[in-house]
Amino acid sequence: MPKPIATTIKHLFVTFFARHGSFTILLLTLELLFIPILWLLHLAITAMLSIKQHRLKLFIGMITIHLLLSFHLYRYLHPTIAIPINAISQMRLTLQQDAIPNALERATVQAYSLTLGATEIQVYQRLPLRVSFRNLDKVLPRGSVLSAPIKMYQEKNGTLYISVDARQMTLERFASPLWQWREKTMQQIKHLLESRLQSSAGLYLAVTLGDRSLLSPHTARLFQATGLAHLLALSGMHATFLIATIFFLLKKFSLRQRFILLLPIVILHALLAGMLYTLLRAYIMAITLLIGRLDYRHLSVLDTLAFSSILLLLYDPQVLLSLSFHLSFVSVLGIILFYRPIFKLFKQLAKPLPKKVRNHSLTQVIFGSLAISFAVELLLNPLILFHFKEMQLFSFLSNLLFPILFLGFLLLGSLTLIAPVLLPFLTFFDTLMHHALQHLDIYRISPSWQFIAIIHLPLALSLLFWHNRRR
């Protein structure tokens, strides 16, 4: 590799993974877009610290990347089209995610062309669109190019909200051969799962590939109502389980060999799952940390989280408006910030116990699981209340127990695909989880999100202060 290119790559690497480099870039970008006054303050503090620490080159690199990212997102959030919106009569749409009947979320699409009367014009700049499909009785796979007449629309804060009658849509083609291949492959996978797993096929497909087309509306509602909808949204837990399984099966290979074999499997899984934002975030984080380990570098997990978010924002600015990504990002951020303080607090509280008991591996696992559950809840509860207006009273326990049950379900489902004789055990396990969800469904509360945030903020700051003081 030529020396100038190698030097540039090295400078970029240093910019992103210097102490809180990626996180600073992400914060500055979001503040510039949404809270300009805070952005000025943050920028001034960052400049002062850089001058004090003689890191001017790093600061210039950081600001350059921040401005490029901000300009990219600003263009998306403030599109300019020199046509009157009320003149649109026909729109061609490309689905950015699967649209299924009775979906809890609206389908997100991208406009490619608009028809004004008899004249079709091409739109080369992305439009922020939110489309609600009416009378949708079949699954519309991601990558579908649809043509639909537009009758109901509303423009709000630069975003166009439209309603489309699915009975009047025309499926023209797929956006690329890749998405067409994905649709054919998914149909084959669904047929296999329905024949092997029967009634459990819908849940297994949802938690492995994120496809909820076989999942019953009743099951989807139970997960939503009990605060466990994130288990159906492919994210860090699913990515960790897959990577850990592959690494275990390939344990005789070196780390570099396992990494090379892992990459195509991860790419294939992400593609079949529809390139979901939450799953991409988890895989980018995992791959970045593995690359750092291969290069004998200790990368900050906080910066790796921010770096994965920046790459996703460059890939698709719609990430900025995705609720599933917000929940996933906040969950991981909570674990990064508060897992260690809460774990150490549990160890401190356990001092009266006998040394043999508190140092036992089972006790450490329980403390670790509780610490993860509380760390997630600390940041996630205000956001859940803000969006859904209610929360599960025992969510910390359900988030502690249900991931374990889910891993058991995934393992048993995978074994059943190989040995169909295990189907009765899988059906029993599936029924058991549904009964547990139904019992949890009654314990819901609807406090104000501001009240919960006011309680959680001093608690979070106290934990961080106590942890840093002990260090």
C-alpha positions as CSV (number, residue, x, y, z in Angstrom):
1,M,0.0,0.0,0.0
2,P,1.4,3.5,-0.9
3,K,2.7,5.4,2.1
4,P,0.4,8.4,1.8
5,I,-2.7,6.2,1.7
6,A,-1.4,4.1,4.7
7,T,-0.8,7.3,6.6
8,T,-4.3,8.7,5.9
9,I,-5.9,5.4,7.0
10,K,-3.8,5.5,10.2
11,H,-4.8,9.1,10.9
12,L,-8.5,8.2,10.3
13,F,-8.1,5.2,12.7
14,V,-6.5,7.4,15.3
15,T,-9.3,10.1,14.9
16,F,-12.0,7.5,15.4
17,F,-10.5,5.5,18.2
18,A,-8.5,8.1,20.2
19,R,-10.0,8.5,23.6
20,H,-13.7,9.2,23.0
21,G,-13.0,10.3,19.4
22,S,-15.9,8.6,17.7
23,F,-18.3,9.4,20.6
24,T,-17.3,13.1,20.4
25,I,-17.9,13.2,16.6
26,L,-21.3,11.5,17.0
27,L,-22.3,13.9,19.9
28,L,-21.2,17.0,18.0
29,T,-23.2,15.9,15.0
30,L,-26.4,15.3,16.9
31,E,-26.0,18.5,18.9
32,L,-25.5,20.5,15.7
33,L,-28.6,19.0,14.2
34,F,-30.9,19.3,17.2
35,I,-29.4,21.5,19.9
36,P,-27.1,24.2,18.4
37,I,-26.4,26.0,21.7
38,L,-25.2,22.8,23.3
39,W,-23.1,22.2,20.2
40,L,-21.3,25.5,20.6
41,L,-20.5,24.7,24.2
42,H,-19.4,21.2,23.5
43,L,-17.2,22.4,20.5
44,A,-15.6,25.1,22.7
45,I,-14.8,22.5,25.5
46,T,-13.4,20.0,22.9
47,A,-11.2,22.8,21.4
48,M,-9.9,23.9,24.8
49,L,-9.0,20.3,25.8
50,S,-7.3,19.7,22.4
51,I,-5.1,22.8,22.7
52,K,-4.2,22.0,26.3
53,Q,-3.2,18.4,25.4
54,H,-1.4,19.5,22.2
55,R,-3.7,17.4,20.0
56,L,-4.4,19.9,17.3
57,K,-4.1,17.5,14.4
58,L,-6.5,15.1,16.0
59,F,-9.0,18.0,16.7
60,I,-8.8,19.2,13.1
61,G,-9.5,15.6,11.8
62,M,-12.3,15.2,14.2
63,I,-14.0,18.5,13.2
64,T,-13.6,17.7,9.5
65,I,-15.3,14.3,9.9
66,H,-18.0,15.9,12.1
67,L,-18.8,18.6,9.5
68,L,-18.9,16.1,6.6
69,L,-21.3,13.9,8.5
70,S,-23.4,16.9,9.6
71,F,-23.7,18.1,6.0
72,H,-24.7,14.6,4.8
73,L,-27.5,14.3,7.5
74,Y,-28.6,18.0,7.1
75,R,-29.3,17.3,3.3
76,Y,-31.4,14.4,4.2
77,L,-33.3,16.1,7.0
78,H,-34.0,19.3,4.9
79,P,-34.7,18.1,1.3
80,T,-35.4,20.6,-1.4
81,I,-37.7,19.8,-4.3
82,A,-38.9,22.6,-6.6
83,I,-42.4,21.1,-7.1
84,P,-45.6,21.6,-5.2
85,I,-46.4,18.6,-3.0
86,N,-50.1,18.8,-3.7
87,A,-49.3,18.2,-7.4
88,I,-48.1,14.6,-6.8
89,S,-50.6,12.1,-8.2
90,Q,-48.4,9.0,-8.5
91,M,-45.3,7.8,-6.7
92,R,-42.9,5.0,-7.2
93,L,-41.6,3.6,-3.9
94,T,-38.8,1.3,-2.9
95,L,-39.3,-0.5,0.4
96,Q,-36.5,-0.1,2.9
97,Q,-37.9,-2.7,5.2
98,D,-40.4,-5.6,5.0
99,A,-44.0,-4.5,5.3
100,I,-46.3,-7.1,6.8
101,P,-50.0,-7.1,7.7
102,N,-50.9,-5.8,11.1
103,A,-47.3,-4.4,11.5
104,L,-46.6,-2.4,14.6
105,E,-44.5,0.0,12.7
106,R,-45.1,1.9,9.4
107,A,-43.1,0.8,6.4
108,T,-40.2,3.1,5.5
109,V,-39.7,3.8,1.8
110,Q,-37.7,5.9,-0.6
111,A,-39.1,7.8,-3.5
112,Y,-37.5,7.3,-6.9
113,S,-39.8,9.1,-9.2
114,L,-42.9,11.2,-9.0
115,T,-45.6,11.6,-11.6
116,L,-47.1,15.1,-12.1
117,G,-50.0,14.6,-14.5
118,A,-48.6,12.8,-17.5
119,T,-45.0,13.8,-16.8
120,E,-42.6,11.6,-14.7
121,I,-39.7,13.3,-13.1
122,Q,-36.7,11.6,-11.4
123,V,-35.8,12.4,-7.9
124,Y,-32.1,12.0,-7.2
125,Q,-32.3,13.3,-3.6
126,R,-33.8,11.2,-0.9
127,L,-37.2,12.2,0.5
128,P,-38.0,11.5,4.1
129,L,-41.2,9.6,3.7
130,R,-43.4,7.7,6.1
131,V,-45.9,5.5,4.3
132,S,-48.8,3.7,6.0
133,F,-50.3,0.9,3.9
134,R,-54.1,0.3,4.1
135,N,-55.8,-3.0,3.3
136,L,-52.4,-4.8,3.3
137,D,-53.1,-8.6,3.3
138,K,-49.7,-9.9,2.1
139,V,-46.1,-9.4,2.9
140,L,-44.2,-6.8,0.9
141,P,-40.5,-7.8,0.9
142,R,-37.7,-5.3,1.2
143,G,-36.3,-4.1,-2.1
144,S,-39.8,-4.2,-3.8
145,V,-40.4,-1.3,-6.3
146,L,-44.1,-0.3,-6.1
147,S,-46.1,2.1,-8.1
148,A,-49.1,3.6,-6.2
149,P,-51.5,6.5,-6.6
150,I,-51.3,9.1,-3.9
151,K,-54.5,10.5,-2.5
152,M,-53.9,11.1,1.3
153,Y,-50.8,12.9,2.5
154,Q,-49.6,15.3,5.1
155,E,-46.4,17.3,5.3
156,K,-45.0,17.8,8.8
157,N,-41.5,19.1,9.8
158,G,-40.0,18.4,6.4
159,T,-41.4,14.8,6.3
160,L,-44.1,13.7,3.9
161,Y,-46.7,11.3,5.5
162,I,-48.7,9.4,2.9
163,S,-51.3,6.7,3.0
164,V,-51.4,4.1,0.3
165,D,-54.2,1.6,-0.5
166,A,-52.5,-1.7,-1.0
167,R,-55.3,-2.8,-3.4
168,Q,-54.3,-0.1,-5.9
169,M,-50.5,-0.8,-5.8
170,T,-48.6,-2.4,-8.6
171,L,-45.4,-4.5,-7.8
172,E,-43.1,-3.6,-10.7
173,R,-39.8,-5.3,-9.9
174,F,-37.1,-5.6,-7.3
175,A,-34.6,-2.7,-6.7
176,S,-31.7,-5.2,-7.4
177,P,-31.0,-8.9,-8.1
178,L,-29.7,-9.1,-4.5
179,W,-33.1,-8.4,-3.0
180,Q,-34.8,-10.7,-5.4
181,W,-32.4,-13.5,-4.4
182,R,-33.1,-12.7,-0.8
183,E,-36.9,-13.0,-1.3
184,K,-36.6,-16.4,-3.1
185,T,-34.2,-17.7,-0.4
186,M,-36.5,-16.5,2.4
187,Q,-39.5,-18.3,0.8
188,Q,-37.5,-21.5,0.8
189,I,-36.4,-21.0,4.4
190,K,-40.1,-20.4,5.5
191,H,-41.2,-23.5,3.8
192,L,-38.5,-25.6,5.5
193,L,-39.3,-24.1,9.0
194,E,-43.1,-24.6,8.6
195,S,-42.6,-28.2,7.7
196,R,-40.0,-28.9,10.5
197,L,-41.0,-26.6,13.3
198,Q,-44.8,-26.2,12.6
199,S,-46.4,-23.9,15.2
200,S,-43.0,-22.7,16.5
201,A,-41.8,-21.6,13.0
202,G,-43.1,-18.0,13.3
203,L,-41.2,-17.3,16.6
204,Y,-38.1,-19.1,15.4
205,L,-38.0,-17.2,12.1
206,A,-38.6,-13.8,13.9
207,V,-35.7,-14.3,16.4
208,T,-33.2,-15.7,13.8
209,L,-33.9,-13.6,10.7
210,G,-36.1,-10.8,12.0
211,D,-39.0,-11.9,9.6
212,R,-42.3,-11.6,11.5
213,S,-44.6,-12.7,8.6
214,L,-45.3,-16.1,10.2
215,L,-45.6,-14.6,13.7
216,S,-49.2,-14.4,15.0
217,P,-50.5,-10.9,15.9
218,H,-51.3,-12.2,19.4
219,T,-47.6,-13.2,20.0
220,A,-46.3,-9.9,18.7
221,R,-48.7,-8.0,20.9
222,L,-47.6,-10.0,24.0
223,F,-43.9,-9.2,23.4
224,Q,-44.8,-5.5,22.9
225,A,-47.0,-5.3,26.0
226,T,-44.4,-7.0,28.3
227,G,-41.5,-4.8,27.2
228,L,-39.7,-7.6,25.5
229,A,-40.2,-6.5,21.9
230,H,-36.4,-5.9,21.7
231,L,-36.0,-9.7,21.8
232,L,-37.7,-9.9,18.4
233,A,-35.7,-7.1,17.0
234,L,-32.4,-8.6,15.9
235,S,-29.6,-6.9,17.9
236,G,-26.6,-7.5,20.1
237,M,-27.9,-10.6,21.9
238,H,-28.6,-12.4,18.6
239,A,-25.3,-11.3,17.0
240,T,-23.4,-12.4,20.2
241,F,-25.1,-15.8,20.2
242,L,-24.2,-16.4,16.5
243,I,-20.6,-15.2,16.8
244,A,-20.1,-17.2,20.1
245,T,-21.5,-20.3,18.4
246,I,-19.3,-20.0,15.4
247,F,-16.2,-19.3,17.5
248,F,-17.0,-22.4,19.7
249,L,-17.4,-24.6,16.6
250,L,-14.1,-23.3,15.1
251,K,-12.2,-23.3,18.4
252,K,-9.3,-25.4,16.9
253,F,-8.6,-22.5,14.4
254,S,-6.5,-19.4,15.2
255,L,-8.3,-16.1,16.0
256,R,-7.4,-14.7,12.5
257,Q,-8.7,-17.9,10.8
258,R,-11.9,-17.8,12.8
259,F,-12.4,-14.1,11.9
260,I,-11.9,-14.8,8.2
261,L,-14.5,-17.6,8.3
262,L,-16.9,-15.5,10.4
263,L,-17.1,-12.6,7.9
264,P,-19.1,-14.3,5.1
265,I,-21.5,-15.9,7.6
266,V,-22.1,-12.5,9.2
267,I,-22.7,-10.8,5.8
268,L,-25.1,-13.5,4.7
269,H,-27.0,-13.4,8.0
270,A,-27.3,-9.6,7.8
271,L,-28.5,-9.7,4.2
272,L,-31.1,-12.4,4.9
273,A,-32.3,-10.4,7.9
274,G,-32.9,-7.4,5.5
275,M,-29.9,-5.3,6.7
276,L,-31.7,-4.4,9.9
277,Y,-30.1,-1.3,11.6
278,T,-29.9,-2.9,15.0
279,L,-28.2,-6.1,13.7
280,L,-25.8,-4.1,11.5
281,R,-24.9,-2.0,14.6
282,A,-24.1,-5.1,16.6
283,Y,-22.1,-6.7,13.8
284,I,-20.0,-3.6,13.0
285,M,-19.2,-3.3,16.7
286,A,-18.2,-7.0,17.0
287,I,-16.1,-6.9,13.8
288,T,-14.4,-3.6,14.9
289,L,-13.5,-5.0,18.3
290,L,-12.2,-8.2,16.7
291,I,-10.0,-6.2,14.2
292,G,-8.6,-4.3,17.2
293,R,-7.8,-7.5,19.0
294,L,-6.1,-8.9,15.9
295,D,-4.0,-5.8,15.7
296,Y,-3.3,-6.0,19.5
297,R,-5.2,-2.7,20.2
298,H,-7.5,-2.1,23.1
299,L,-10.5,-0.3,21.5
300,S,-12.9,1.6,23.7
301,V,-16.4,-0.1,23.6
302,L,-18.0,3.4,23.8
303,D,-16.1,4.6,20.8
304,T,-16.9,1.3,18.9
305,L,-20.6,1.9,19.6
306,A,-20.3,5.5,18.3
307,F,-18.2,4.4,15.3
308,S,-20.8,1.7,14.3
309,S,-23.6,4.4,14.5
310,I,-21.6,6.8,12.3
311,L,-21.1,4.1,9.7
312,L,-24.9,3.4,9.8
313,L,-25.7,7.1,9.4
314,L,-23.5,7.2,6.3
315,Y,-25.1,4.1,4.9
316,D,-28.7,5.3,5.5
317,P,-29.6,8.6,7.3
318,Q,-33.0,7.0,8.1
319,V,-31.2,5.5,11.1
320,L,-31.6,8.8,12.8
321,L,-35.4,8.4,12.8
322,S,-35.6,4.7,13.6
323,L,-37.1,3.9,17.0
324,S,-35.7,0.3,17.0
325,F,-32.2,1.7,16.5
326,H,-32.7,4.3,19.3
327,L,-33.8,1.5,21.7
328,S,-30.8,-0.7,20.7
329,F,-28.3,2.2,21.0
330,V,-29.5,3.3,24.4
331,S,-29.5,-0.3,25.7
332,V,-25.9,-0.8,24.7
333,L,-24.9,2.6,26.0
334,G,-26.5,1.8,29.4
335,I,-24.5,-1.5,29.6
336,I,-21.3,0.3,28.7
337,L,-21.8,3.2,31.2
338,F,-23.4,1.4,34.2
339,Y,-22.6,-2.3,34.1
340,R,-19.3,-2.0,36.0
341,P,-20.6,0.4,38.7
342,I,-23.7,-1.7,39.4
343,F,-21.7,-5.0,39.4
344,K,-19.2,-3.5,41.9
345,L,-22.1,-2.2,44.0
346,F,-23.6,-5.8,44.2
347,K,-20.2,-7.1,45.2
348,Q,-20.0,-4.4,47.9
349,L,-23.5,-5.3,49.2
350,A,-22.6,-9.0,49.2
351,K,-19.6,-8.6,51.6
352,P,-21.6,-9.9,54.6
353,L,-22.0,-13.2,52.8
354,P,-19.4,-16.0,53.3
355,K,-16.4,-15.6,51.0
356,K,-17.0,-19.0,49.4
357,V,-20.6,-18.0,48.5
358,R,-19.9,-14.5,47.1
359,N,-16.9,-15.7,45.1
360,H,-18.8,-18.7,43.6
361,S,-19.1,-18.7,39.8
362,L,-22.9,-19.0,40.0
363,T,-23.1,-15.9,42.3
364,Q,-20.9,-14.0,39.9
365,V,-23.1,-14.9,36.9
366,I,-26.2,-13.8,38.9
367,F,-24.6,-10.5,39.8
368,G,-23.5,-10.0,36.2
369,S,-26.9,-10.7,34.8
370,L,-28.6,-8.4,37.3
371,A,-26.1,-5.7,36.6
372,I,-26.8,-5.9,32.8
373,S,-30.6,-5.8,33.4
374,F,-30.5,-2.8,35.8
375,A,-28.0,-1.0,33.5
376,V,-30.3,-1.3,30.5
377,E,-33.4,-0.2,32.5
378,L,-31.6,2.8,33.9
379,L,-31.4,4.5,30.5
380,L,-34.2,2.6,28.6
381,N,-37.2,3.2,30.8
382,P,-37.6,7.0,30.1
383,L,-37.4,6.3,26.4
384,I,-39.9,3.5,26.5
385,L,-42.4,5.6,28.5
386,F,-41.9,8.6,26.1
387,H,-42.8,6.4,23.0
388,F,-45.2,3.8,24.4
389,K,-46.8,5.6,27.4
390,E,-46.5,2.5,29.6
391,M,-43.9,0.1,30.9
392,Q,-43.7,-3.3,32.5
393,L,-43.5,-3.2,36.3
394,F,-41.1,-6.2,36.5
395,S,-39.2,-5.5,33.3
396,F,-35.9,-5.9,35.0
397,L,-36.8,-9.5,35.9
398,S,-38.3,-10.3,32.5
399,N,-35.2,-8.9,30.8
400,L,-33.1,-11.1,33.1
401,L,-35.0,-14.3,32.6
402,F,-36.3,-14.2,29.1
403,P,-33.0,-13.9,27.2
404,I,-32.0,-17.2,28.9
405,L,-35.3,-18.8,27.8
406,F,-34.8,-17.3,24.3
407,L,-31.3,-18.8,24.0
408,G,-32.8,-22.2,25.1
409,F,-35.5,-21.8,22.5
410,L,-33.0,-21.0,19.8
411,L,-30.8,-23.9,20.7
412,L,-33.7,-26.3,20.9
413,G,-35.2,-25.0,17.6
414,S,-31.8,-25.4,15.8
415,L,-31.5,-29.0,17.1
416,T,-35.1,-29.7,16.0
417,L,-34.2,-28.7,12.4
418,I,-31.6,-31.4,12.5
419,A,-33.6,-34.0,14.5
420,P,-37.4,-33.5,14.0
421,V,-38.0,-36.0,16.8
422,L,-37.4,-33.1,19.2
423,L,-40.5,-31.2,17.9
424,P,-42.7,-32.0,21.0
425,F,-40.1,-30.6,23.3
426,L,-39.9,-27.4,21.2
427,T,-43.7,-27.1,21.2
428,F,-43.8,-27.5,25.0
429,F,-41.0,-24.8,25.4
430,D,-42.9,-22.4,23.1
431,T,-46.1,-22.9,25.1
432,L,-44.3,-22.3,28.3
433,M,-42.9,-19.0,27.1
434,H,-46.3,-17.9,25.9
435,H,-47.8,-18.7,29.3
436,A,-45.1,-16.7,31.0
437,L,-45.7,-13.7,28.7
438,Q,-49.4,-13.8,29.4
439,H,-48.8,-13.6,33.2
440,L,-46.4,-10.7,32.8
441,D,-48.9,-8.9,30.6
442,I,-51.0,-7.8,33.6
443,Y,-48.2,-6.0,35.4
444,R,-48.1,-2.7,33.4
445,I,-47.9,0.8,34.7
446,S,-48.2,4.3,33.0
447,P,-46.1,6.8,35.0
448,S,-44.9,10.1,33.4
449,W,-41.6,9.6,31.5
450,Q,-40.4,13.0,32.9
451,F,-40.9,11.6,36.5
452,I,-39.0,8.4,35.7
453,A,-36.2,10.4,34.0
454,I,-35.9,12.7,37.1
455,I,-35.5,9.7,39.3
456,H,-33.1,7.8,37.0
457,L,-30.7,10.8,36.3
458,P,-29.5,11.4,39.9
459,L,-29.2,7.6,40.4
460,A,-27.1,7.2,37.2
461,L,-24.9,10.2,38.1
462,S,-24.4,8.8,41.7
463,L,-23.4,5.4,40.4
464,L,-20.8,6.9,38.0
465,F,-19.5,9.2,40.8
466,W,-19.2,6.4,43.3
467,H,-17.5,4.1,40.7
468,N,-15.0,6.8,39.6
469,R,-14.2,7.7,43.3
470,R,-13.5,4.0,44.1
471,R,-11.1,3.8,41.1
